[in-house]
């Protein structure tokens, strides 16, 4: 790693999509920015997702508003930099199996549309047309949002990192943070740097990093494993949309196979038992996939918050800003999160009311990943 400068206006800890987006926003605003990444850029939770950028987040219009703004910024990033972000429209389908789910959708649809989300209620037959693996006899209806894109998360991280460097930021990989002093001095094995503001975008390591600065960010590393399955009867004519079943099972096309997600083994569950549970649920939700063989794709840790919604805020007692706990949804919110962090660092009013995003909110919601 190259030598660290003696000081910086802002030191961003974490080189995933949140950190890279934040470093870019800070640097383009004239903030002297240094980014520190413990490994390689995009090597953490940014690559441990299903690689989908979407705008519809059922039951949470605030996240949806961040996602809508972020999708627009991804499009602008590709146009501005010429980088291929791998954006391919696939759509997002949420299946409903009971009347409560349909009722909840109707009650929240206006808030979602006000946030800029294109989403509608479709019949079971229409859902089966959108995803031929859906058994229309097993569902009542579905929510359909065409605003969902498969993407290349590593390319996105690299594009933001390159844009940040062009704007004047310096990036240091293989630079794990080992301590943070009360005055904002950040220590690494290669030296230390004094920061006017420390920004924690460390994903699954955010709680540990924040604790170094005597700040509490209640984020827990949450293991996930994504699986691959073969299509029944060969590859389909068109890509399957990302499809979410009420059980938490999610599928989408991945090249000529099917990507399957349903968390990871429970603490008291063997991996073999978990694979059996996933296989059983897969066959129940999508009967044509009953009995298909599934194998490991990739996995790692996500940064989980207690209620499944990110923490973005500023510690009231220290020059310490945090953006973590995205619970698998960071790829969908990173550009907007970067803007919010920039405004917190600069002391500016943000484009959105961020009160509900800080760690001060009451955390009595049920955890979940996106």
C-alpha positions, -999 to +999 in steps of 0.1 A: +000+000+000+012+035-007+020+060+020-009+076+038-011+114+038-008+130+072-043+143+073-076+146+053-109+164+055-127+130+055-115+094+059-139+068+045-135+034+060-148+007+036-142+002-001-175-014-010-203+002-030-213+024-001-178+036+006-169+041-030-201+061-037-195+082-006-159+089-015-170+101-049-196+124-036-173+139-010-144+144-034-165+160-061-178+185-035-142+196-028-137+175+004-102+162+007-110+125+009-091+093+017-107+059+014-093+029+034-103-007+024-091-037+045-089-059+014-097-053-023-123-029-035-157-045-035-145-076-018-170-075+011-208-075+012-210-057-021-203-090-039-224-112-016-258-103-031-279-115-060-266-086-081-299-068-086-307-031-084-344-025-078-367+003-066-396-016-049-391-025-013-424-038+000-436-020+032-408+006+032-414+036+010-383+054+026-360+027+013-378+028-020-372+065-024-335+060-018-335+032-044-354+053-070-328+080-067-300+055-068-312+039-100-312+072-117-276+079-105-264+045-118-277+054-153-260+088-151-228+071-139-227+048-169-233+077-192-208+100-175-179+075-172-187+052-201-183+022-177-204-009-184-223-015-152-240-046-167-275-032-162-300-055-178-337-050-171-353-081-156-381-068-133-392-077-098-421-100-089-434-104-053-458-133-049-488-131-026-503-163-011-529-148+013-553-120+014-534-101+041-504-097+017-527-084-010-544-060+014-510-047+027-499-040-009-530-020-016-526+000+015-490+009+008-492+013-030-498+050-030-468+057-007-446+036-031-458+054-061-452+088-043-417+076-038-413+072-076-418+034-077-435+019-108-454-010-092-488-026-098-509-055-087-511-083-112-532-115-113-519-150-107-522-157-144-502-125-153-475-135-127-472-168-144-467-151-177-440-129-162-423-160-147-433-193-162-420-212-131-448-196-110-477-220-104-507-197-106-529-221-086-506-216-056-508-178-054-536-152-052-518-123-070-484-106-072-468-072-072-449-064-103-423-037-107-404-034-140-378-012-123-353-040-115-320-046-132-294-073-131-260-056-127-223-062-121-216-050-086-178-051-089-180-029-120-202-005-101-177-003-072-148+002-096-167+029-116-174+049-084-138+044-072-124+057-105-147+086-104-137+094-068-100+093-078-106+116-108-123+140-084-092+140-061-098+113-036-070+089-027-078+052-023-058+027-002-065-011-003-051-037+020-054-010+047-073-024+077-081+001+104-067-009+138-077+020+160-094+054+159-083+081+184-107+106+200-092+134+179-101+115+147-067+100+140-072+067+121-045+040+125-035+013+100-006-011+099+010+012+073+006+044+094-020+068+106-040+097+092-057+126+110-093+131+098-116+161+104-145+136+099-144+098+100-170+080+078-177+044+086-189+024+056-174-009+067-204-032+061-202-063+083-173-048+102-191-015+109-199-023+145-162-031+153-150+000+135-175+023+152-166+008+186-130+019+180-143+055+180-166+048+210-197+049+188-224+023+188-237+011+154-257-020+161-248-040+129-244-078+130-225-098+103-251-121+087-239-150+066-257-157+033-251-183+006-264-181-029-271-213-047-274-223-084-299-247-099-306-259-134-336-249-154-362-276-159-362-287-195-332-265-205-327-227-205-358-205-209-365-183-238-361-151-217-345-142-184-366-148-153-374-118-132-362-116-097-391-133-079-397-133-041-419-158-024-435-151+010-413-177+026-382-156+019-371-177-011-358-157-040-349-167-075-338-151-107-320-161-139-282-163-137-267-168-172-282-201-182-291-212-147-313-201-117-299-182-088-315-193-055-313-174-022-328-182+012-302-170+037-279-196+052-280-225+077-294-216+111-269-218+140-282-253+151-287-266+115-262-285+094-255-273+059-269-306+045-302-301+064-303-265+052-299-275+016-327-300+021-349-273+035-341-250+006-348-278-019-381-286-003-391-249-002-380-245-038-402-274-050-432-261-029-429-225-043-421-235-078-433-271-085-414-275-118-382-271-097-390-300-074-361-323-072-336-302-092-301-304-080-287-273-063-251-264-057-231-236-041-227-204-060-210-179-036-216-164-002-202-143+026-214-118+052-239-090+049-243-062+074-276-067+092-294-041+112-321-051+138-349-039+116-334-045+082-331-008+074-298+010+071-283+033+096-271+066+081-263+094+105-238+115+125-227+109+160-238+139+181-207+139+202-179+132+176-170+140+140-181+104+131-206+096+103-219+061+096-236+044+067-241+007+075-266-021+082-280-022+047-290-058+052-283-069+016-299-038+001-268-016-001-264-020-039-299-005-044-292+025-021-255+033-024-257+064-046-284+080-025-266+070+007-234+086-006-253+119-011-268+118+024-233+111+039-218+140+019-245+164+033-239+152+069-202+158+065-207+193+050-235+201+075-260+207+047-297+199+047-302+167+027-327+161-001-346+138+023-355+137+060-329+114+074-343+113+110-356+078+106-322+066+093-300+074+124-292+049+152-315+070+174-346+054+159-365+029+180-352-006+169-382-028+175-388-039+140-382-074+127-349-080+110-348-089+074-325-089+043-332-076+009 
